Amino acid sequence: MKKNLETMRHSCSHVLAAAVLKLYPGAKLGIGPAIEEGFYYDFEFSKSINEEDFSKISDLMNQIIKEGLPFKKEEVSISEAKKLFKNQPYKLELISDLEKEGTKEVSVYKTGDFLDLCAGPHVKDTSQIGPFKLLSLAGAYWRGSEKNPMLTRIYGTCFPTQKELNAHLQNLKEAEERDHRLLGKRLELFSISEEVGGGLPIWHPKGAVIRQIIEDFWKKEHQARGYEYVYSPHIGSINLWKRSGHWDFYRENMYAPIVIENQKFLLKPMNCPFHVQIYKSKIRSYRNLPLRLCELGTVYRFERAGVLHGLVRVRGFTQDDAHIFCRPDQLEEEIVGVLDLALFMLSTFGFKDYEIDLSVRDPKNKEKYLGADKIWQKAEKALEEALKKKKLKFHRAEGEAIFYGP
């Protein structure tokens, strides 16, 4: 997203918040960032609202935009900020967190009589905000944790011109008509039954035929590239997941233990520990490396009900998974091979527009990750060199690595 568009959308989210507070004076403010397709703002309302309320909110937003109110930035002390937001508990929580980090001053932005805790930037005044549209409502836990209150999230979008906004809204309409959940039902490919449970798709005969064709193709390509096919069980002893680190670092995404004959088992969220067990099952020579193992393994992950979405976000899915055991001197070459396979699969199925993130550790929070610095540095460097060798553009995403590796 271009910076000036992001700034305009962020400013529009402030106008949304200003309008909401005028119409619903008791509303509590969460946060309101710009996102890839527009913006959102989270609120706690004393009474529920619905999309029919968007009309009056939009009318007031348009009034605020026409007034050309400036966005005025001011640096205030932590104590002053607490006074300014004394009736806004979520803002007070954010201020307290900043205080714990040692922050002495915070920035606030004033737009007319609306004040928000914000780092900015913003457009010069509200007249510089282009045409907008409020799109939908959703529930969102404060700070993404189900332990916190559920807030109401209002989504919107904003563009520099009406023509661009209309084009985007048309794209959204067409995407809705092509929604895979509707097509899946209409074409009798799959269904999701509440009796079975949310996020647990059932494949019907027609869908199973398509799936089998894809899986047969996948197996053939992996075998041609030196992979050996394996199978692993759907559950494993809790000791396995403690040993792998999943129990300590990934537990919130796993289902509760199943007790069988006084022994605890867990539904597998990943296939990794099982493939490691295959490697460990006998003494192996460095001469026989690399060993490439692959599996279409069905895994189960605990996803909150609010984020489940057709086949895009599920609780049970079959993962095209592989693990390569190799010598350090083979590492870069093997990564290049994986990249070749991934790019081949994407192009075969018609995916040409994608971005590459190199997910690495957050150097400031190393306690979130397993393994020594030396190994992490070697792994991250090998990944980066392989991407450069393939001349692939990538973004280095700090803090996005999984706990056991980049």
ABEGO torsion letter per residue (X at the ends): XBAAAAAAAAAAAAAAAAAAAAABAABBBBBBBBBAAEBBBBBBBABBBBAAAAAAAAAAAAAAAAAGBBBBBBBBBAAAAAAAAAABAAAAAAAAAAAAAGBABBBBBBBEABBBBBAOBBBABAAABBBBBBABBBBBBBGGBAABBBBBBBBBBBBABAAAAAAAAAAAAAAAAABAAAAAAAAGABBBBAAAEBGBBBBBAAAAAAAAAAAAAAAAAAAAAGBBBBBBBABBBAAAAAAAGAAAAAAAABBBBBBBGGBBBBBBABAAAAAAAAAAABBBBAAAOBBBBBBBBBBBBBBBAAABBEAABBABBBBBBBBBBBBAAAAAAAAAAAAAAAAAAAAAAGBABBBBBBBBBBAABAAABBEBAAAAAAAAAAAAAAAAAAGBBBBBBBGABBAAEX
